[in-house]
Amino acid sequence: MLKGRVKTELLAILFTAREPVTLVEFSEVFSDLSSEEIAKALAALSIEFNSLQEAVEIRNVAGGYRLTTRPEIMK
């Protein structure tokens, strides 16, 4: 459950980012991983994180990933 260096660092980056973070930008941080490995880690993180709570979610928007408030919360 949300353990491991890559998941932890991905989540920290998403939490602090002001704009969507692209795979290219993640690749600059995780130079030891391929873009495919990063994409798989993001997909796994998104599924796990999004299932743990109902207020925010990891979404792919504007060509990158970001933490957002769930639309249903804003109603």
N, CA, C and O atoms as CSV, one atom per row, in Angstrom:
chain,resi,resn,atom,element,x,y,z
A,1,MET,N,N,0.831,-1.189,0.000
A,1,MET,CA,C,0.000,0.000,0.000
A,1,MET,C,C,0.874,1.251,0.000
A,1,MET,O,O,1.433,1.613,1.035
A,2,LEU,N,N,0.997,1.909,-1.140
A,2,LEU,CA,C,1.761,3.141,-1.315
A,2,LEU,C,C,3.149,3.083,-0.708
A,2,LEU,O,O,3.606,4.059,-0.113
A,3,LYS,N,N,3.822,1.958,-0.847
A,3,LYS,CA,C,5.179,1.821,-0.327
A,3,LYS,C,C,6.145,1.763,-1.486
A,3,LYS,O,O,5.767,1.467,-2.620
A,4,GLY,N,N,7.369,2.044,-1.192
A,4,GLY,CA,C,8.408,1.978,-2.202
A,4,GLY,C,C,8.866,3.367,-2.605
A,4,GLY,O,O,8.088,4.321,-2.610
A,5,ARG,N,N,10.133,3.459,-2.938
A,5,ARG,CA,C,10.751,4.736,-3.266
A,5,ARG,C,C,10.050,5.430,-4.417
A,5,ARG,O,O,9.740,6.618,-4.325
A,6,VAL,N,N,9.796,4.711,-5.497
A,6,VAL,CA,C,9.230,5.343,-6.682
A,6,VAL,C,C,7.827,5.880,-6.398
A,6,VAL,O,O,7.538,7.031,-6.724
A,7,LYS,N,N,6.951,5.071,-5.796
A,7,LYS,CA,C,5.600,5.532,-5.485
A,7,LYS,C,C,5.632,6.735,-4.551
A,7,LYS,O,O,4.899,7.703,-4.752
A,8,THR,N,N,6.475,6.672,-3.540
A,8,THR,CA,C,6.574,7.768,-2.577
A,8,THR,C,C,7.025,9.048,-3.248
A,8,THR,O,O,6.457,10.113,-3.008
A,9,GLU,N,N,8.043,8.951,-4.088
A,9,GLU,CA,C,8.567,10.138,-4.762
A,9,GLU,C,C,7.602,10.664,-5.821
A,9,GLU,O,O,7.469,11.878,-5.980
A,10,LEU,N,N,6.930,9.775,-6.545
A,10,LEU,CA,C,5.924,10.219,-7.509
A,10,LEU,C,C,4.839,11.025,-6.808
A,10,LEU,O,O,4.454,12.097,-7.273
A,11,LEU,N,N,4.354,10.509,-5.699
A,11,LEU,CA,C,3.291,11.185,-4.964
A,11,LEU,C,C,3.768,12.534,-4.422
A,11,LEU,O,O,3.023,13.513,-4.459
A,12,ALA,N,N,4.988,12.591,-3.925
A,12,ALA,CA,C,5.539,13.853,-3.417
A,12,ALA,C,C,5.635,14.896,-4.531
A,12,ALA,O,O,5.309,16.065,-4.325
A,13,ILE,N,N,6.082,14.469,-5.702
A,13,ILE,CA,C,6.173,15.385,-6.841
A,13,ILE,C,C,4.790,15.895,-7.221
A,13,ILE,O,O,4.601,17.094,-7.426
A,14,LEU,N,N,3.829,14.992,-7.314
A,14,LEU,CA,C,2.465,15.395,-7.673
A,14,LEU,C,C,1.868,16.337,-6.633
A,14,LEU,O,O,1.143,17.270,-6.981
A,15,PHE,N,N,2.163,16.101,-5.385
A,15,PHE,CA,C,1.616,16.922,-4.309
A,15,PHE,C,C,2.146,18.357,-4.369
A,15,PHE,O,O,1.417,19.303,-4.068
A,16,THR,N,N,3.397,18.515,-4.752
A,16,THR,CA,C,4.013,19.847,-4.741
A,16,THR,C,C,3.929,20.576,-6.081
A,16,THR,O,O,4.190,21.777,-6.144
A,17,ALA,N,N,3.573,19.873,-7.143
A,17,ALA,CA,C,3.560,20.481,-8.477
A,17,ALA,C,C,2.424,21.486,-8.629
A,17,ALA,O,O,1.303,21.260,-8.174
A,18,ARG,N,N,2.743,22.597,-9.279
A,18,ARG,CA,C,1.722,23.618,-9.545
A,18,ARG,C,C,1.026,23.385,-10.877
A,18,ARG,O,O,-0.082,23.874,-11.097
A,19,GLU,N,N,1.667,22.647,-11.756
A,19,GLU,CA,C,1.151,22.343,-13.082
A,19,GLU,C,C,1.201,20.838,-13.284
A,19,GLU,O,O,1.913,20.153,-12.550
A,20,PRO,N,N,0.467,20.297,-14.256
A,20,PRO,CA,C,0.578,18.865,-14.552
A,20,PRO,C,C,2.025,18.486,-14.861
A,20,PRO,O,O,2.748,19.239,-15.514
A,21,VAL,N,N,2.435,17.323,-14.389
A,21,VAL,CA,C,3.808,16.837,-14.577
A,21,VAL,C,C,3.794,15.797,-15.697
A,21,VAL,O,O,3.052,14.817,-15.631
A,22,THR,N,N,4.616,16.013,-16.724
A,22,THR,CA,C,4.661,15.118,-17.882
A,22,THR,C,C,5.598,13.941,-17.627
A,22,THR,O,O,6.409,13.962,-16.702
A,23,LEU,N,N,5.470,12.922,-18.461
A,23,LEU,CA,C,6.384,11.781,-18.372
A,23,LEU,C,C,7.824,12.215,-18.611
A,23,LEU,O,O,8.745,11.679,-17.993
A,24,VAL,N,N,8.024,13.177,-19.499
A,24,VAL,CA,C,9.375,13.692,-19.755
A,24,VAL,C,C,9.956,14.298,-18.475
A,24,VAL,O,O,11.119,14.072,-18.144
A,25,GLU,N,N,9.139,15.062,-17.769
A,25,GLU,CA,C,9.609,15.670,-16.512
A,25,GLU,C,C,9.891,14.603,-15.455
A,25,GLU,O,O,10.886,14.690,-14.736
A,26,PHE,N,N,9.025,13.605,-15.360
A,26,PHE,CA,C,9.290,12.506,-14.427
A,26,PHE,C,C,10.573,11.771,-14.814
A,26,PHE,O,O,11.329,11.349,-13.939
A,27,SER,N,N,10.823,11.614,-16.110
A,27,SER,CA,C,12.028,10.924,-16.586
A,27,SER,C,C,13.293,11.653,-16.176
A,27,SER,O,O,14.329,11.022,-15.967
A,28,GLU,N,N,13.226,12.976,-16.057
A,28,GLU,CA,C,14.382,13.746,-15.606
A,28,GLU,C,C,14.715,13.436,-14.149
A,28,GLU,O,O,15.881,13.455,-13.754
A,29,VAL,N,N,13.697,13.154,-13.364
A,29,VAL,CA,C,13.893,12.825,-11.949
A,29,VAL,C,C,14.311,11.364,-11.793
A,29,VAL,O,O,15.213,11.049,-11.017
A,30,PHE,N,N,13.654,10.481,-12.531
A,30,PHE,CA,C,13.899,9.048,-12.425
A,30,PHE,C,C,14.724,8.580,-13.625
A,30,PHE,O,O,14.244,7.804,-14.451
A,31,SER,N,N,15.948,9.051,-13.712
A,31,SER,CA,C,16.789,8.727,-14.866
A,31,SER,C,C,17.149,7.243,-14.928
A,31,SER,O,O,17.589,6.757,-15.969
A,32,ASP,N,N,16.969,6.528,-13.830
A,32,ASP,CA,C,17.262,5.095,-13.798
A,32,ASP,C,C,16.097,4.245,-14.312
A,32,ASP,O,O,16.225,3.025,-14.416
A,33,LEU,N,N,14.960,4.877,-14.633
A,33,LEU,CA,C,13.784,4.153,-15.118
A,33,LEU,C,C,13.436,4.586,-16.531
A,33,LEU,O,O,13.688,5.726,-16.920
A,34,SER,N,N,12.858,3.673,-17.295
A,34,SER,CA,C,12.378,4.014,-18.632
A,34,SER,C,C,11.038,4.739,-18.517
A,34,SER,O,O,10.383,4.688,-17.476
A,35,SER,N,N,10.642,5.405,-19.583
A,35,SER,CA,C,9.332,6.072,-19.601
A,35,SER,C,C,8.211,5.066,-19.388
A,35,SER,O,O,7.214,5.368,-18.732
A,36,GLU,N,N,8.376,3.869,-19.944
A,36,GLU,CA,C,7.367,2.813,-19.773
A,36,GLU,C,C,7.250,2.405,-18.307
A,36,GLU,O,O,6.142,2.222,-17.802
A,37,GLU,N,N,8.377,2.262,-17.622
A,37,GLU,CA,C,8.357,1.893,-16.207
A,37,GLU,C,C,7.695,2.991,-15.366
A,37,GLU,O,O,6.945,2.700,-14.433
A,38,ILE,N,N,7.977,4.237,-15.701
A,38,ILE,CA,C,7.375,5.358,-14.982
A,38,ILE,C,C,5.869,5.380,-15.224
A,38,ILE,O,O,5.095,5.579,-14.288
A,39,ALA,N,N,5.453,5.178,-16.464
A,39,ALA,CA,C,4.027,5.159,-16.793
A,39,ALA,C,C,3.306,4.042,-16.034
A,39,ALA,O,O,2.199,4.242,-15.533
A,40,LYS,N,N,3.930,2.877,-15.952
A,40,LYS,CA,C,3.332,1.755,-15.212
A,40,LYS,C,C,3.232,2.082,-13.729
A,40,LYS,O,O,2.225,1.783,-13.088
A,41,ALA,N,N,4.285,2.703,-13.180
A,41,ALA,CA,C,4.268,3.078,-11.765
A,41,ALA,C,C,3.195,4.120,-11.499
A,41,ALA,O,O,2.509,4.051,-10.479
A,42,LEU,N,N,3.038,5.081,-12.396
A,42,LEU,CA,C,1.990,6.097,-12.252
A,42,LEU,C,C,0.598,5.477,-12.323
A,42,LEU,O,O,-0.295,5.854,-11.565
A,43,ALA,N,N,0.420,4.536,-13.226
A,43,ALA,CA,C,-0.872,3.860,-13.349
A,43,ALA,C,C,-1.196,3.097,-12.069
A,43,ALA,O,O,-2.316,3.170,-11.562
A,44,ALA,N,N,-0.220,2.371,-11.552
A,44,ALA,CA,C,-0.428,1.610,-10.320
A,44,ALA,C,C,-0.688,2.545,-9.142
A,44,ALA,O,O,-1.569,2.292,-8.321
A,45,LEU,N,N,0.085,3.626,-9.067
A,45,LEU,CA,C,-0.104,4.597,-7.996
A,45,LEU,C,C,-1.493,5.223,-8.080
A,45,LEU,O,O,-2.171,5.374,-7.064
A,46,SER,N,N,-1.914,5.584,-9.276
A,46,SER,CA,C,-3.230,6.201,-9.460
A,46,SER,C,C,-4.346,5.287,-8.979
A,46,SER,O,O,-5.235,5.720,-8.245
A,47,ILE,N,N,-4.303,4.043,-9.385
A,47,ILE,CA,C,-5.332,3.081,-8.972
A,47,ILE,C,C,-5.353,2.939,-7.457
A,47,ILE,O,O,-6.414,2.990,-6.834
A,48,GLU,N,N,-4.175,2.761,-6.871
A,48,GLU,CA,C,-4.097,2.554,-5.431
A,48,GLU,C,C,-4.504,3.816,-4.660
A,48,GLU,O,O,-5.334,3.754,-3.753
A,49,PHE,N,N,-3.923,4.943,-5.022
A,49,PHE,CA,C,-4.213,6.196,-4.322
A,49,PHE,C,C,-5.686,6.563,-4.445
A,49,PHE,O,O,-6.324,6.933,-3.459
A,50,ASN,N,N,-6.217,6.463,-5.643
A,50,ASN,CA,C,-7.608,6.860,-5.883
A,50,ASN,C,C,-8.607,5.966,-5.159
A,50,ASN,O,O,-9.738,6.380,-4.907
A,51,SER,N,N,-8.204,4.755,-4.825
A,51,SER,CA,C,-9.110,3.849,-4.118
A,51,SER,C,C,-9.061,4.023,-2.598
A,51,SER,O,O,-9.908,3.487,-1.884
A,52,LEU,N,N,-8.070,4.773,-2.104
A,52,LEU,CA,C,-7.897,4.900,-0.653
A,52,LEU,C,C,-8.766,5.972,-0.011
A,52,LEU,O,O,-9.035,5.916,1.189
A,53,GLN,N,N,-9.203,6.938,-0.794
A,53,GLN,CA,C,-9.984,8.026,-0.227
A,53,GLN,C,C,-10.861,8.633,-1.314
A,53,GLN,O,O,-10.751,8.260,-2.482
A,54,GLU,N,N,-11.725,9.561,-0.938
A,54,GLU,CA,C,-12.725,10.070,-1.877
A,54,GLU,C,C,-12.605,11.554,-2.190
A,54,GLU,O,O,-13.405,12.066,-2.973
A,55,ALA,N,N,-11.653,12.260,-1.620
A,55,ALA,CA,C,-11.593,13.710,-1.795
A,55,ALA,C,C,-10.760,14.150,-3.000
A,55,ALA,O,O,-11.171,15.044,-3.739
A,56,VAL,N,N,-9.612,13.541,-3.201
A,56,VAL,CA,C,-8.718,13.928,-4.294
A,56,VAL,C,C,-8.352,12.701,-5.103
A,56,VAL,O,O,-8.521,11.566,-4.659
A,57,GLU,N,N,-7.844,12.957,-6.311
A,57,GLU,CA,C,-7.437,11.848,-7.173
A,57,GLU,C,C,-6.263,12.264,-8.038
A,57,GLU,O,O,-6.035,13.451,-8.269
A,58,ILE,N,N,-5.525,11.281,-8.511
A,58,ILE,CA,C,-4.475,11.509,-9.496
A,58,ILE,C,C,-5.128,11.381,-10.857
A,58,ILE,O,O,-5.766,10.372,-11.160
A,59,ARG,N,N,-4.963,12.420,-11.682
A,59,ARG,CA,C,-5.593,12.430,-13.005
A,59,ARG,C,C,-4.557,12.790,-14.062
A,59,ARG,O,O,-3.566,13.469,-13.792
A,60,ASN,N,N,-4.816,12.315,-15.261
A,60,ASN,CA,C,-4.004,12.694,-16.415
A,60,ASN,C,C,-4.744,13.835,-17.102
A,60,ASN,O,O,-5.786,13.628,-17.723
A,61,VAL,N,N,-4.194,15.044,-16.986
A,61,VAL,CA,C,-4.813,16.244,-17.569
A,61,VAL,C,C,-3.766,17.091,-18.271
A,61,VAL,O,O,-2.623,17.180,-17.822
A,62,ALA,N,N,-4.158,17.708,-19.366
A,62,ALA,CA,C,-3.297,18.653,-20.083
A,62,ALA,C,C,-1.921,18.064,-20.400
A,62,ALA,O,O,-0.905,18.756,-20.330
A,63,GLY,N,N,-1.905,16.780,-20.749
A,63,GLY,CA,C,-0.651,16.141,-21.137
A,63,GLY,C,C,0.256,15.741,-19.992
A,63,GLY,O,O,1.408,15.371,-20.216
A,64,GLY,N,N,-0.247,15.810,-18.765
A,64,GLY,CA,C,0.561,15.431,-17.612
A,64,GLY,C,C,-0.333,14.921,-16.492
A,64,GLY,O,O,-1.548,14.799,-16.644
A,65,TYR,N,N,0.298,14.628,-15.371
A,65,TYR,CA,C,-0.410,14.078,-14.208
A,65,TYR,C,C,-0.469,15.126,-13.110
A,65,TYR,O,O,0.455,15.919,-12.927
A,66,ARG,N,N,-1.585,15.107,-12.382
A,66,ARG,CA,C,-1.688,16.032,-11.257
A,66,ARG,C,C,-2.697,15.518,-10.247
A,66,ARG,O,O,-3.571,14.712,-10.568
A,67,LEU,N,N,-2.559,16.000,-9.021
A,67,LEU,CA,C,-3.539,15.735,-7.978
A,67,LEU,C,C,-4.647,16.760,-8.105
A,67,LEU,O,O,-4.379,17.959,-8.176
A,68,THR,N,N,-5.884,16.304,-8.135
A,68,THR,CA,C,-7.020,17.214,-8.249
A,68,THR,C,C,-8.110,16.819,-7.267
A,68,THR,O,O,-8.192,15.675,-6.820
A,69,THR,N,N,-8.933,17.789,-6.949
A,69,THR,CA,C,-10.134,17.489,-6.163
A,69,THR,C,C,-11.089,16.742,-7.067
A,69,THR,O,O,-11.241,17.087,-8.239
A,70,ARG,N,N,-11.725,15.735,-6.537
A,70,ARG,CA,C,-12.705,14.994,-7.336
A,70,ARG,C,C,-13.866,15.920,-7.709
A,70,ARG,O,O,-14.328,16.693,-6.869
A,71,PRO,N,N,-14.337,15.853,-8.939
A,71,PRO,CA,C,-15.417,16.739,-9.384
A,71,PRO,C,C,-16.664,16.658,-8.506
A,71,PRO,O,O,-17.312,17.676,-8.260
A,72,GLU,N,N,-16.997,15.491,-8.043
A,72,GLU,CA,C,-18.212,15.339,-7.228
A,72,GLU,C,C,-18.107,16.051,-5.879
A,72,GLU,O,O,-19.130,16.370,-5.274
A,73,ILE,N,N,-16.907,16.300,-5.408
A,73,ILE,CA,C,-16.698,17.014,-4.148
A,73,ILE,C,C,-17.003,18.502,-4.318
A,73,ILE,O,O,-17.427,19.165,-3.371
A,74,MET,N,N,-16.790,19.018,-5.512
A,74,MET,CA,C,-16.973,20.438,-5.779
A,74,MET,C,C,-18.432,20.842,-5.947
A,74,MET,O,O,-18.725,22.034,-6.039
A,75,LYS,N,N,-19.349,19.891,-5.988
A,75,LYS,CA,C,-20.765,20.211,-6.192
A,75,LYS,C,C,-21.397,20.755,-4.937
A,75,LYS,O,O,-22.586,21.075,-4.935
